[in-house]
Each structure stands twice: as C-alpha cells, then as structure tokens.
C-alpha cells in the first residue's frame, strides 16, 4: 500500500479512515483500483507485492533489482551514477571539495 501511495500520490482507500483502510487491505484483502495508464512493470510489481502469500511476494532485494532495471531502462543510466552526478554538481555549486 505504501508503494501504491508513492505511485499515486494519494493514499489508497481515501474515503476510509486509517484503521478502516488497514482492515480493508489486511483482513478483507481489498485492493484499490490501479489506473490503466500506469506502466506495466510498476503495475506488475505492485500486484506481486499484494499477494496474500508471503512466499509469493517479491523480496526487498527483488523489488530493488526490478526498480533499478526500470530506472536504467527509463533514464539510460543507473540510479547510483545519477546520484553521484547530482552529488558532484551540488558539491561544486556549494564549493565543497569533499566529493570525488
């Protein structure tokens, strides 16, 4: 549900209070609708993460690998390289010589 919130920018089950939303998701296995326009890779990851069976859900390591591949496909660079580049730009902008 956190991943859904991150993608949507709104909490799932906005019409419900926090406790009722948690009950709907955890006890009644309800899921919020996924917009059709969402990317297939992110939709699949979200749906896989919602599995009732813990063993069927992707591990955090698998989630990170999927997101890294997605980022690389979308931006043609790795997130690590992008972050390093941003850190260098920020350091040079602020006159900091500690980033190499």
C-alpha positions in Angstrom: 0.0 0.0 0.0 3.0 2.3 0.6 4.2 1.7 -3.0 0.7 2.5 -4.3 0.7 5.7 -2.3 4.1 6.6 -3.7 2.9 6.0 -7.3 -0.5 7.6 -6.9 0.4 10.5 -4.7 -2.7 9.7 -2.7 -3.4 7.1 0.0 -5.3 4.0 -1.1 -8.9 3.9 0.1 -9.0 7.7 0.6 -12.7 7.5 1.5 -11.9 5.4 4.6 -10.1 6.3 7.8 -6.7 4.8 8.5 -8.0 1.9 10.6 -10.8 1.1 8.2 -8.4 1.2 5.3 -6.0 -1.1 7.1 -8.8 -3.6 7.8 -10.0 -3.5 4.2 -6.5 -4.3 2.9 -5.3 -6.7 5.6 -8.4 -8.6 6.6 -10.7 -8.3 3.6 -7.8 -8.4 1.0 -9.3 -5.5 -0.8 -7.1 -3.6 -3.2 -7.5 -0.1 -4.6 -8.0 0.2 -8.4 -4.9 0.6 -10.5 -5.2 3.3 -13.2 -5.0 1.8 -16.6 -2.4 4.3 -17.7 0.2 3.1 -15.2 3.3 1.4 -16.5 3.0 -2.4 -16.9 6.3 -3.1 -15.0 5.2 -1.0 -12.0 1.7 -2.4 -12.1 3.0 -5.9 -12.1 5.4 -5.2 -9.2 2.6 -3.6 -7.2 0.3 -6.6 -7.8 3.0 -9.1 -7.0 3.6 -7.2 -3.7 -0.1 -7.5 -2.8 -0.1 -11.3 -2.8 -1.8 -12.9 0.2 1.1 -15.4 0.4 4.3 -14.0 1.8 6.4 -16.5 -0.1 4.8 -15.3 -3.4 5.7 -11.7 -2.7 9.0 -10.4 -4.1 11.8 -9.9 -1.5 13.0 -6.4 -0.9 16.2 -7.4 -2.9 14.0 -8.4 -5.8 12.0 -5.2 -5.6 15.2 -3.1 -5.7 16.5 -5.1 -8.7 13.3 -4.5 -10.6 13.3 -0.8 -9.7 17.0 -0.5 -10.7 16.3 -2.1 -14.1 13.2 0.1 -14.6 15.2 3.2 -13.8 18.0 2.2 -16.1 15.6 1.5 -19.0 13.7 4.8 -18.4 16.7 7.1 -17.9 19.5 5.2 -19.7 21.7 5.4 -16.6 21.9 3.7 -13.2 20.5 5.4 -10.1 23.9 5.2 -8.5 25.6 7.1 -11.3 22.8 9.6 -11.3 23.1 10.2 -7.6 26.9 10.5 -7.8 26.5 13.1 -10.6 24.0 15.1 -8.6 26.3 15.0 -5.5 29.2 16.3 -7.6 27.0 19.1 -9.1 25.8 20.0 -5.6 29.3 20.0 -4.2 30.7 22.2 -6.9 27.8 24.6 -6.6 28.4 24.9 -2.9 32.2 25.0 -3.2 32.6 21.7 -1.3 35.7 19.7 -2.3 34.9 16.5 -0.4 33.0 14.7 -3.2 35.2 12.9 -5.7 
